[in-house]
Every structure is written in structure tokens, then in C-alpha cells.
């Protein structure tokens, strides 16, 4: 077998690149990383509520985080085709996988949420593995993912950027929207 490397700079003509970039729609805000908080969620404590508590105790309202560790069980949703939804997609009913489970990768965002009791929304997507090596993943739900041995978290606070969970009329869902911090 032969492998040919593509020179990405010359692969597209400048006119092709311009046309492609004009069709890509984005919303973004530039900012900086503020404080970094490293934490541990103890056995029996729930993952998302634990992250929320750490954020409240440290005054973090906007940021990103990474988590690894072990869970007694994992409860999450996955995207599914959904008739009647504007984009034709919705979320499944919650799925629960019993442990012991290892979080192989967990990433998420911390945003403001006017409809939440705490004022925060902890948005976590992750992948877990079971004792047979099977992998599961999706959008994790609050109160349904208790720590088994430990959950190790690193939180990166955003400065100059405010993430806010708001209704997006184009998608007809509440989504995380980046805005400049004022």
C-alpha cells in the first residue's frame, strides 16, 4: 500500500476555500482562562452536583472542565431521530448502565442558566467503560452518576466570556450560547 500526503495549502484553490468558509456558520467569543480549580468528588457523591458545588463555592459561572474517575452507575441520553422536532433530532429516554464503571473521558461546560435553582448548568458528555471493556457514552444527567472510588476534576474558569443556556429559536432547544462578559 502506498500513502500519499496531501499538501493542504494547495489542495483547495483560494476561491474554493473562500466559498467553503462562507458557507460555514459559527458564533464565537474570544476570552482568556482565569483560575484553574483541581478537585476531587468523594465516593457516593453525584458527579454533576459535585461539579456544580465546586463552581458555586469558587464563584465560577462560566468555564470548561475535564473529569476522570469511577462511577457506581452512569445515566445519560443519546441523540435520536425524532419526528416533529424542528431539526428531526431529539434525545433518547435516559439510559442507565450499572457499574463498576470507569470514566475514560468526560468533558463539559459550565454556563449560567436562569431556569436552574443554582443559576448554573453543568453540561457533561462522556465515555465510560464497564468491566467487560464495553464502551458507552452520551449526555450525562444530574443526580444519576454517583462516584465509586473518586472523580478527579479540573475546572478552567473563563474570563471575558459568559456561557449562557438560552433558547435558540432556529434549533428550538435550549443551548449554550457564548457571549462577551460585561
PANUMI-538141 format. One record per atom (N, C-alpha, C, O, CB): x negated, y, z; residue in one letter. Coordinates in steps of 0.05 Angstrom, whole numbers, plus 5000, padded with zeros to 4 digits. Glycine has a CB too. Layout:
N
XYZA ...
//
This chain:
182
498349765000X 500050005000X 498250255000X 496150265013X 501950005024X 499150444986X 497650694986X 499350915000X 501750905000X 496950784957X 497951095012X 499151315027X 498251565014X 495851615013X 498551295057X 500051735006X 499351984993X 500352215011X 502652225018X 500552014965X 498452385019X 499152615036X 500352835018X 499352884997X 496752705052X 502452965029X 503753175014X 502653445025X 502553485049X 506853165017X 501853615007X 501053885015X 503654045018X 504754124998X 499054014994X 504454085043X 507054215048X 507154505038X 509254605032X 507654205077X 504854635038X 504854915029X 505554934999X 506955124991X 502055035033X 504654744983X 505154764954X 507554584945X 508254584922X 502654684939X 508654424964X 510854244957X 513254404947X 514554324927X 511554074981X 514054614960X 516254784952X 515155044940X 513155154950X 518154854976X 516355124918X 515555394908X 516655594928X 518455534944X 516755444880X 515555844927X 516456044946X 519456114942X 520856174961X 514856304942X 520456094917X 523356144912X 525055924924X 527155974935X 523856164882X 524055674922X 525555444934X 525655474964X 527755444976X 524255174926X 523355544976X 523155575005X 525055795014X 526455765034X 520255635013X 525056015000X 526856245007X 529756165006X 531256225024X 526356484988X 530556014985X 533355924983X 534055735006X 536255755017X 533755784956X 532255555012X 532755365034X 533055515061X 534955465076X 530555155036X 531255695066X 531355845091X 533856025093X 534856065115X 528856015095X 534756135071X 537156305071X 539656135078X 541556255089X 537556435044X 539655875074X 541955715079X 541955605108X 543955505117X 541955475060X 539755635122X 539555535150X 540555755169X 539555985168X 536655455157X 542555685185X 543755875204X 542755825232X 542855595241X 546855865203X 541856025246X 540855995273X 541656235290X 542356445279X 537755965273X 541556205316X 541856415336X 539556375355X 539256155366X 544756415350X 537956585360X 535756545379X 535056805392X 535757025383X 533256435363X 533656775415X 532757005431X 529956925441X 529456705448X 534657065455X 528157115440X 525457075449X 525157155478X 526257365486X 523357225431X 523657005494X 523157075522X 520556945531X 518856875515X 525456985539X 520356925557X 517956815569X 518756615591X 521056615601X 516157035581X 516956445598X 517256255621X 516556415646X 514456535647X 515555995618X 518356405666X 517756535692X 516556325711X 514456225706X 520356655704X 517956275733X 516956095753X 517255805743X 518955745726X 518456125779X 515555635754X 515755345749X 516255215776X 514855265795X 513155225735X 518455055778X 519054925803X 518854625798X 520154515781X 521955005813X 517154495815X 516954205814X 518354095838X 517954195860X 513954115813X 520053895835X 521753795857X 522153495855X 521553365834X 524453945857X 523253395876X 523953105877X 526853085888X 527453215908X 521952945895X 528452925875X 531152865885X 531052595898X 530052405887X 533352875861X 531952585923X 531552355940X 533652135935X 535752185924X 531652435969X 533051885944X 534851655939X 537751715948X 538251825969X 533851415953X 539651635931X 542451665936X 543651935928X 546051965925X 542951625965X 541852135923X 542852395915X 543352395885X 541952265870X 540752625922X 545352545877X 546152545849X 544352735832X 543752955840X 549052615846X 543652635809X 541752775791X 542553055784X 541053245790X 541452615765X 544853095772X 545653365762X 546153555786X 545353785785X 548053355744X 547453445807X 547953615831X 545353685844X 545053905855X 549853465851X 543353505843X 540753565855X 539353785840X 538153965852X 539053315854X 539453775813X 538153995797X 539654255803X 538354465805X 538253925767X 542254245804X 543854485810X 543054605837X 542754845839X 546854415809X 542754435857X 541954535884X 539254665884X 538854875896X 542054295904X 537354535870X 534654655868X 534754925854X 533455115863X 532754465852X 536354955833X 536555205819X 537855415837X 536855645838X 538255175794X 539955355852X 541255545870X 539355635892X 539055865897X 543755415882X 537955445904X 536055505926X 533755675916X 532455815932X 535055255939X 533055665890X 530855825879X 531756055862X 530156195851X 529055645863X 534456105861X 535456335846X 535056315816X 534756515802X 534256575856X 534956065805X 534556025776X 537256015763X 538955845770X 532855765771X 537656185743X 540256205729X 540056125700X 542056085686X 541356475731X 537556095690X 537156035662X 534455905659X 532456005669X 537356295644X 534355675645X 531855535641X 532155265628X 534155195617X 530455505668X 529955115630X 529954845619X 528554665639X 527254755657X 528454845591X 529054405637X 527854215655X 527253955642X 528353885621X 529654175680X 525553795656X 524853525648X 525153355672X 524453435695X 522053515635X 526053105669X 526452925692X 525652645684X 526252555662X 529352935702X 524352505703X 523852215701X 524552095728X 524652245748X 520952155691X 524851835729X 525351705755X 527151465751X 527351355729X 526551905774X 528451385773X 530151155771X 532951215782X 533351385799X 528950915788X 534951075771X 537751115778X 539050855787X 538350635777X 539251235754X 540950875805X 542650645813X 544450575790X 544950335784X 544250705838X 545450775776X 547150735752X 547050995736X 546151205746X 550150675761X 547850985711X 547851215694X 550651235681X 551751045671X 545651195672X 551651485681X 554251535668X 553851765649X 552851975656X 556451595689X 554651725624X 554251915602X 556351885581X 557951695581X 551451875590X 556352075563X 558152065539X 556452085514X 554152185515X 560252295540X 557551985492X 556152005467X 558052125446X 560452115449X 555151725457X 556952255425X 558752365404X 560152135389X 559051925383X 557152545385X 562652195382X 564252005366X 565852165345X 566252405348X 566151845384X 566652025325X 568552145305X 571152195320X 572152025334X 568851965280X 572352425315X 574852495329X 576752635309X 576252865302X 574352665354X 578852495302X 580852625284X 582152855299X 582652845323X 583052415276X 582553075284X 583853305295X 581953505306X 582653745310X 585753225317X 579453425312X 577453615322X 576553785298X 576353685275X 574953475335X 575954035302X 575254215280X 572954115264X 572954125240X 574654495291X 570854005278X 568553905264X 568653605259X 566853485248X 566053975280X 570853485267X 571253195264X 569653025283X 569352785280X 570453115236X 568653155305X 566953015324X 567853105352X 568553335356X 563953075320X 567752915371X 568252975399X 566452795415X 564452695406X 571252935406X 567152765441X 565552585458X 567152345467X 569652355469X 564652745483X 565752125471X 566951875480X 567951905509X 567452105522X 564951645478X 569451715517X 570051685545X 567451625560X 565651515547X 572251455551X 567251695585X 564751635600X 564051335598X 565751165601X 564951725629X 561451285595X 560351015595X 558550995619X 556951165625X 558750945568X 558850775635X 557150735658X 555550475655X 556650265648X 558850715684X 552950505659X 551050275658X 550050235686X 548950425698X 548750315637X 550349995697X 549349945724X 546449885724X 545349765705X 550949705737X 545049965745X 542149935748X 541349685761X 542849495765X 541050165763X 538749675767X 536849905767X 536149995739X 535949835720X 534349825782X 535850265736X 535150385710X 532850575714X 532450695735X 537650535699X 531250595693X 529050785692X 529751005672X 530450945649X 526350645685X 529451265680X 529751485661X 527151505646X 525051575657X 530551755676X 527251445620X 524951455604X 524451735593X 522151815589X 525151255580X 526551885590X 526352165581X 528952305589X 531152205582X 525852185551X 528752525602X 531052685608X 530352975605X 528453075617X 532052635637X 531853115588X 531353395582X 533953545583X 536053435577X 530053425554X 533753805591X 536253955591X 535854245595X 533654355596X 537953855613X 538154385597X 538254675600X 539854745625X 541754615632X 539354805575X 539154975636X 540555095659X 541755345647X 540355515636X 538655155684X 544455375650X 545755615639X 547855715658X 548755575676X 546955555612X 548555965655X 550756085670X 553355965659X 553555915635X 550756395669X 555355935677X 557955825669X 560055955687X 560255885711X 558055515671X 561656125676X 563756265692X 565856085702X 567256145722X 565056485675X 566155845690X 568255665698X 567355455719X 568955305729X 569355515674X 564755465725X 563655275745X 563755395772X 563355635776X 560755195737X 564255225792X 564355325820X 561755455829X 561755655843X 565055095839X 559555345820X 556855455828X 555955675810X 554155825816X 554855235828X 557355715787X 556455915768X 554355805748X 553455955731X 555456155782X 553555555751X 551555435734X 552655195719X 554555065728X 549055345750X 551455135696X 551954895681X 549354765676X 547554875664X 553554955653X 549054515685X 546654355681X 547254155659X 548853975662X 545754205708X 545954205636X 546454045612X 544153855607X 541953945600X 546854235587X 544653605611X 542553395610X 543153185590X 545253065589X 542153265638X 541153135572X 541252905554X 538852725561X 536652835567X 541152995524X 539252465561X 537052295569X 537352015558X 539351935547X 536952285599X 535151865562X 535051585555X 534151425579X 532251495593X 532951545531X 535651205584X 534951035606X 534550745596X 535550675575X 537151025628X 532850595610X 532350315604X 533250145627X 532850215650X 529450275597X 534349905620X 535149715641X 533049505645X 530949515632X 537849585634X 533649315663X 531649105670X 530948915646X 528948775647X 532648945693X 532748915626X 532248745602X 530948905580X 530548795558X 534848625593X 530249155584X 529049315564X 530949445544X 530049565525X 527049155549X 533549425549X 535449555532X 535549855538X 535249935561X 538349425535X 535950015517X 535950305520X 538750415516X 540250315499X 533950435500X 539450615532X 541950755530X 541451055533X 539551135545X 543950655552X 543151205521X 542751495524X 545151655516X 547051555503X 540351585508X 545051905524X 547252085517X 547252335534X 545152415545X 549951945519X 549552455537X 550052695552X 550952605581X 553152495584X 552252885539X 549252655600X 549652555627X 551752725642X 551952965638X 547052555643X 553352595659X 555552725673X 554852775702X 553452615715X 558152555671X 555852995714X 555353055742X 556552855761X 558752755756X 556253335748X 555252805783X 556252645805X 556352345799X 557352195816X 558952725811X 555252255777X 555451975769X 552751845764X 552651635751X 557151955744X 550551965773X 547851865767X 546151885792X 544352055794X 546552025744X 546651705812X 545051725837X 542251625834X 541651415821X 546551565858X 540351765848X 537551685848X 537251415862X 538551365882X 535851905862X 535551245851X 534950985863X 532551015882X 532851005906X 534450775842X 530151065871X 527751105886X 526951395888X 526451505909X 525350935875X 526851525865X 526251805863X 526951915836X 527151765816X 523151855869X 527452175835X 527752315810X 525852555811X 526052725829X 530752415805X 523952565793X 521952775792X 522752975771X 523152905748X 519152655787X 522953225779X 523953445762X 521853665760X 520453725779X 526653555773X 521553775736X 520054025732X 521954215718X 523054155697X 517453975716X 522354455731X 524154655721X 522554895711X 520754985726X 526254745742X 523154995688X 521855235677X 523955455675X 525855425659X 520555175649X 523655655690X 525455885690X 524956055666X 522656105659X 525256045716X 527156145653X 526956335631X 527056625642X 528656685659X 529156285610X 525356795631X 525657085636X 526257205609X 525457105588X 522957205649X 527757425609X 528557565585X 530557415568X 531457525548X 526057625568X 531257175576X 533257015562X 535356925581X 534756825603X 531956775547X 537856955574X 540056855590X 541656655574X 542756715553X 541957085600X 541656405583X 543356205571X 546056215584X 546256225609X 542055915573X 548156205568X 550856225579X 552656025565X 552656015540X 551956515576X 554255885580X 556055685569X 558655825563X 560155905581X 556555435588X 559255855537X 561656005528X 562955865505X 561855685492X 560856295519X 565455945500X 566955825478X 565955925452X 565556165448X 569955895482X 565455745433X 564655805406X 567055745388X 567755515383X 562155645397X 568355955377X 570755915360X 570155765334X 571955625324X 571956185353X 567755775324X 567155625300X 567155325305X 568155175288X 564355705289X 566155235328X 566054955335X 568554865351X 569254635352X 563454895350X 569755065364X 572055015382X 571254845406X 572654665414X 574354885367X 568954915417X 567854785441X 566354995457X 565555195447X 566054535434X 566054935483X 564255095500X 561454995496X 560854765499X 565055085530X 559655175488X 556855115481X 554955305496X 555855515506X 556355125451X 552455235497X 550455415509X 549555615487X 548655535466X 548055245520X 549855865494X 549256085475X 546856245487X 547056335510X 551756275470X 544656285472X 542456445482X 543056745477X 543956825456X 539756375468X 542456905498X 542757195496X 540357335510X 539057215527X 545557285510X 539857585502X 537757725516X 538657785545X 541057855549X 536957995501X 536857755564X 537557825592X 537558125595X 535758265585X 535557695612X 539658225608X 539858525611X 539658605639X 539758845645X 542458625600X 
//
